């Protein structure tokens, strides 16, 4: 199934390392960082799982729940978590979906047959509290994801929602932001009383 930005994230019920969950209920009023891996007991995946666990406080501060997935069983996941904790010096607490029948991976188009008929590629879905898909990324099996970027894009999405702004290339928290062209100068005066720097009529920068 092709999932696009703005689509409602498909709901599912599944066994995880934290027991059975129904995705939308489990998500509640939080955001999700839902991410897939090719397989348990593989090196790149082990570092990514460890990094996600190390960043638990950063995700919680942003009201984001991580949810991992690979096409293995709960029993295998539980054994692997011991290795992740040991090798990555962390304590992995977030749930990992057991998707040995590939049902969720198929639902989210995480299996790309040109890469593997059975293992998921490195998909990322950032899903908001309204269950809308806000970002998708797909990485190949042999390249670990950049977790600074994952946190950065969550910050950009949440700031954009809160302040009606867009973010420029390479934006970092605290940096200048863009007043979208859909907001007229008249309307911008109410929303951005701090003013802005108009480089072009369509390129207005401000601080929020
Ligand atoms: C890894 O996690 O290291 C990995 C898994 C599947 C294919 C390639 C790399």
Boltz pocket constraint, residues with backbone or C-beta under 6 A from the ligand:
constraints:
  - pocket:
      binder: B
      contacts: [[A, 38], [A, 39], [A, 42], [A, 43], [A, 44], [A, 45], [A, 46], [A, 141], [A, 142]]
      max_distance: 6.0
